[in-house]
Amino acid sequence: MYEVGQTINIGYYGGFCHQTLIKTQAEITKVAFGIVHIRVKLSHGGYRKMFGYEKELKELEDNFNK
């Protein structure tokens, strides 16, 4: 179960044609009806917001350990 404010390690594919595995930390910003919203800090100072089901977030956590 995820809670607002929790920091997790994730890995997602980004960059040119989504070929690069990016390992970073994300902050949980909202949990509602089984959908989890996260915020990832980018290298240039901005944020990338993403959301998905808890199962999908678990897959991002598993990507971090690859």
CNS distance restraints for C-alpha pairs under 8 A (distance, minus, plus):
assign (resid   2 and name CA) (resid   6 and name CA) 7.14 0.50 0.50
assign (resid   2 and name CA) (resid  28 and name CA) 7.62 0.50 0.50
assign (resid   2 and name CA) (resid  31 and name CA) 7.47 0.50 0.50
assign (resid   2 and name CA) (resid  36 and name CA) 7.87 0.50 0.50
assign (resid   3 and name CA) (resid  28 and name CA) 6.82 0.50 0.50
assign (resid   3 and name CA) (resid  30 and name CA) 7.92 0.50 0.50
assign (resid   3 and name CA) (resid  31 and name CA) 7.05 0.50 0.50
assign (resid   4 and name CA) (resid  27 and name CA) 7.84 0.50 0.50
assign (resid   4 and name CA) (resid  28 and name CA) 5.08 0.50 0.50
assign (resid   4 and name CA) (resid  29 and name CA) 5.29 0.50 0.50
assign (resid   4 and name CA) (resid  30 and name CA) 5.69 0.50 0.50
assign (resid   4 and name CA) (resid  31 and name CA) 6.75 0.50 0.50
assign (resid   5 and name CA) (resid  27 and name CA) 6.02 0.50 0.50
assign (resid   5 and name CA) (resid  28 and name CA) 5.33 0.50 0.50
assign (resid   5 and name CA) (resid  29 and name CA) 6.16 0.50 0.50
assign (resid   6 and name CA) (resid  27 and name CA) 5.79 0.50 0.50
assign (resid   6 and name CA) (resid  28 and name CA) 5.51 0.50 0.50
assign (resid   7 and name CA) (resid  25 and name CA) 6.59 0.50 0.50
assign (resid   7 and name CA) (resid  26 and name CA) 5.62 0.50 0.50
assign (resid   7 and name CA) (resid  27 and name CA) 4.56 0.50 0.50
assign (resid   7 and name CA) (resid  28 and name CA) 6.49 0.50 0.50
assign (resid   8 and name CA) (resid  25 and name CA) 5.55 0.50 0.50
assign (resid   8 and name CA) (resid  26 and name CA) 5.42 0.50 0.50
assign (resid   8 and name CA) (resid  27 and name CA) 6.49 0.50 0.50
assign (resid   8 and name CA) (resid  28 and name CA) 7.90 0.50 0.50
assign (resid   8 and name CA) (resid  61 and name CA) 7.54 0.50 0.50
assign (resid   9 and name CA) (resid  23 and name CA) 7.39 0.50 0.50
assign (resid   9 and name CA) (resid  24 and name CA) 5.89 0.50 0.50
assign (resid   9 and name CA) (resid  25 and name CA) 4.46 0.50 0.50
assign (resid   9 and name CA) (resid  26 and name CA) 6.33 0.50 0.50
assign (resid   9 and name CA) (resid  61 and name CA) 5.98 0.50 0.50
assign (resid   9 and name CA) (resid  64 and name CA) 6.46 0.50 0.50
assign (resid  10 and name CA) (resid  23 and name CA) 5.89 0.50 0.50
assign (resid  10 and name CA) (resid  24 and name CA) 5.64 0.50 0.50
assign (resid  10 and name CA) (resid  25 and name CA) 5.83 0.50 0.50
assign (resid  10 and name CA) (resid  26 and name CA) 6.74 0.50 0.50
assign (resid  10 and name CA) (resid  60 and name CA) 5.04 0.50 0.50
assign (resid  10 and name CA) (resid  61 and name CA) 4.45 0.50 0.50
assign (resid  10 and name CA) (resid  62 and name CA) 7.39 0.50 0.50
assign (resid  10 and name CA) (resid  63 and name CA) 6.58 0.50 0.50
assign (resid  10 and name CA) (resid  64 and name CA) 4.98 0.50 0.50
assign (resid  11 and name CA) (resid  21 and name CA) 6.34 0.50 0.50
assign (resid  11 and name CA) (resid  22 and name CA) 5.37 0.50 0.50
assign (resid  11 and name CA) (resid  23 and name CA) 4.29 0.50 0.50
assign (resid  11 and name CA) (resid  24 and name CA) 6.27 0.50 0.50
assign (resid  11 and name CA) (resid  60 and name CA) 5.29 0.50 0.50
assign (resid  11 and name CA) (resid  61 and name CA) 6.29 0.50 0.50
assign (resid  11 and name CA) (resid  62 and name CA) 7.51 0.50 0.50
assign (resid  11 and name CA) (resid  63 and name CA) 4.80 0.50 0.50
assign (resid  11 and name CA) (resid  64 and name CA) 4.26 0.50 0.50
assign (resid  11 and name CA) (resid  65 and name CA) 7.94 0.50 0.50
assign (resid  12 and name CA) (resid  21 and name CA) 5.61 0.50 0.50
assign (resid  12 and name CA) (resid  22 and name CA) 5.37 0.50 0.50
assign (resid  12 and name CA) (resid  23 and name CA) 6.72 0.50 0.50
assign (resid  12 and name CA) (resid  60 and name CA) 6.16 0.50 0.50
assign (resid  12 and name CA) (resid  63 and name CA) 6.83 0.50 0.50
assign (resid  12 and name CA) (resid  64 and name CA) 7.82 0.50 0.50
assign (resid  13 and name CA) (resid  18 and name CA) 5.07 0.50 0.50
assign (resid  13 and name CA) (resid  19 and name CA) 6.18 0.50 0.50
assign (resid  13 and name CA) (resid  20 and name CA) 5.35 0.50 0.50
assign (resid  13 and name CA) (resid  21 and name CA) 4.49 0.50 0.50
assign (resid  13 and name CA) (resid  22 and name CA) 5.89 0.50 0.50
assign (resid  14 and name CA) (resid  18 and name CA) 4.17 0.50 0.50
assign (resid  14 and name CA) (resid  19 and name CA) 6.30 0.50 0.50
assign (resid  14 and name CA) (resid  20 and name CA) 5.41 0.50 0.50
assign (resid  14 and name CA) (resid  21 and name CA) 6.44 0.50 0.50
assign (resid  14 and name CA) (resid  22 and name CA) 6.53 0.50 0.50
assign (resid  15 and name CA) (resid  19 and name CA) 6.38 0.50 0.50
assign (resid  15 and name CA) (resid  20 and name CA) 5.75 0.50 0.50
assign (resid  16 and name CA) (resid  20 and name CA) 7.53 0.50 0.50
assign (resid  23 and name CA) (resid  64 and name CA) 5.73 0.50 0.50
assign (resid  24 and name CA) (resid  40 and name CA) 7.62 0.50 0.50
assign (resid  24 and name CA) (resid  64 and name CA) 7.86 0.50 0.50
assign (resid  25 and name CA) (resid  40 and name CA) 6.57 0.50 0.50
assign (resid  25 and name CA) (resid  41 and name CA) 7.71 0.50 0.50
assign (resid  26 and name CA) (resid  38 and name CA) 6.14 0.50 0.50
assign (resid  26 and name CA) (resid  39 and name CA) 5.52 0.50 0.50
assign (resid  26 and name CA) (resid  40 and name CA) 4.66 0.50 0.50
assign (resid  26 and name CA) (resid  41 and name CA) 7.19 0.50 0.50
assign (resid  27 and name CA) (resid  38 and name CA) 5.47 0.50 0.50
assign (resid  27 and name CA) (resid  39 and name CA) 5.26 0.50 0.50
assign (resid  27 and name CA) (resid  40 and name CA) 6.62 0.50 0.50
assign (resid  28 and name CA) (resid  36 and name CA) 7.12 0.50 0.50
assign (resid  28 and name CA) (resid  37 and name CA) 5.95 0.50 0.50
assign (resid  28 and name CA) (resid  38 and name CA) 4.46 0.50 0.50
assign (resid  28 and name CA) (resid  39 and name CA) 6.48 0.50 0.50
assign (resid  29 and name CA) (resid  36 and name CA) 7.80 0.50 0.50
assign (resid  29 and name CA) (resid  37 and name CA) 5.55 0.50 0.50
assign (resid  29 and name CA) (resid  38 and name CA) 5.43 0.50 0.50
assign (resid  29 and name CA) (resid  39 and name CA) 6.66 0.50 0.50
assign (resid  30 and name CA) (resid  36 and name CA) 5.93 0.50 0.50
assign (resid  30 and name CA) (resid  37 and name CA) 5.01 0.50 0.50
assign (resid  30 and name CA) (resid  38 and name CA) 7.18 0.50 0.50
assign (resid  31 and name CA) (resid  35 and name CA) 5.80 0.50 0.50
assign (resid  31 and name CA) (resid  36 and name CA) 4.62 0.50 0.50
assign (resid  31 and name CA) (resid  37 and name CA) 6.31 0.50 0.50
assign (resid  32 and name CA) (resid  36 and name CA) 6.64 0.50 0.50
assign (resid  34 and name CA) (resid  53 and name CA) 5.92 0.50 0.50
assign (resid  34 and name CA) (resid  54 and name CA) 6.50 0.50 0.50
assign (resid  35 and name CA) (resid  51 and name CA) 6.80 0.50 0.50
assign (resid  35 and name CA) (resid  52 and name CA) 5.37 0.50 0.50
assign (resid  35 and name CA) (resid  53 and name CA) 4.60 0.50 0.50
assign (resid  35 and name CA) (resid  54 and name CA) 6.46 0.50 0.50
assign (resid  36 and name CA) (resid  51 and name CA) 5.50 0.50 0.50
assign (resid  36 and name CA) (resid  52 and name CA) 5.55 0.50 0.50
assign (resid  36 and name CA) (resid  53 and name CA) 5.93 0.50 0.50
assign (resid  36 and name CA) (resid  54 and name CA) 6.27 0.50 0.50
assign (resid  36 and name CA) (resid  57 and name CA) 7.73 0.50 0.50
assign (resid  37 and name CA) (resid  49 and name CA) 7.27 0.50 0.50
assign (resid  37 and name CA) (resid  50 and name CA) 5.88 0.50 0.50
assign (resid  37 and name CA) (resid  51 and name CA) 4.21 0.50 0.50
assign (resid  37 and name CA) (resid  52 and name CA) 6.73 0.50 0.50
assign (resid  38 and name CA) (resid  49 and name CA) 5.85 0.50 0.50
assign (resid  38 and name CA) (resid  50 and name CA) 5.37 0.50 0.50
assign (resid  38 and name CA) (resid  51 and name CA) 5.94 0.50 0.50
assign (resid  39 and name CA) (resid  47 and name CA) 6.30 0.50 0.50
assign (resid  39 and name CA) (resid  48 and name CA) 5.72 0.50 0.50
assign (resid  39 and name CA) (resid  49 and name CA) 4.61 0.50 0.50
assign (resid  39 and name CA) (resid  50 and name CA) 6.42 0.50 0.50
assign (resid  40 and name CA) (resid  47 and name CA) 5.44 0.50 0.50
assign (resid  40 and name CA) (resid  48 and name CA) 5.07 0.50 0.50
assign (resid  40 and name CA) (resid  49 and name CA) 6.35 0.50 0.50
assign (resid  40 and name CA) (resid  50 and name CA) 7.95 0.50 0.50
assign (resid  41 and name CA) (resid  45 and name CA) 6.70 0.50 0.50
assign (resid  41 and name CA) (resid  46 and name CA) 6.10 0.50 0.50
assign (resid  41 and name CA) (resid  47 and name CA) 4.55 0.50 0.50
assign (resid  41 and name CA) (resid  48 and name CA) 6.45 0.50 0.50
assign (resid  42 and name CA) (resid  46 and name CA) 5.35 0.50 0.50
assign (resid  42 and name CA) (resid  47 and name CA) 5.44 0.50 0.50
assign (resid  42 and name CA) (resid  48 and name CA) 6.80 0.50 0.50
assign (resid  52 and name CA) (resid  56 and name CA) 6.06 0.50 0.50
assign (resid  52 and name CA) (resid  57 and name CA) 6.68 0.50 0.50
assign (resid  53 and name CA) (resid  57 and name CA) 6.49 0.50 0.50
assign (resid  54 and name CA) (resid  58 and name CA) 6.21 0.50 0.50
assign (resid  55 and name CA) (resid  59 and name CA) 6.53 0.50 0.50
assign (resid  56 and name CA) (resid  60 and name CA) 6.56 0.50 0.50
assign (resid  57 and name CA) (resid  61 and name CA) 6.37 0.50 0.50
assign (resid  58 and name CA) (resid  62 and name CA) 6.26 0.50 0.50
assign (resid  59 and name CA) (resid  63 and name CA) 6.26 0.50 0.50
assign (resid  60 and name CA) (resid  64 and name CA) 6.66 0.50 0.50
assign (resid  61 and name CA) (resid  65 and name CA) 7.18 0.50 0.50
assign (resid  62 and name CA) (resid  66 and name CA) 6.98 0.50 0.50
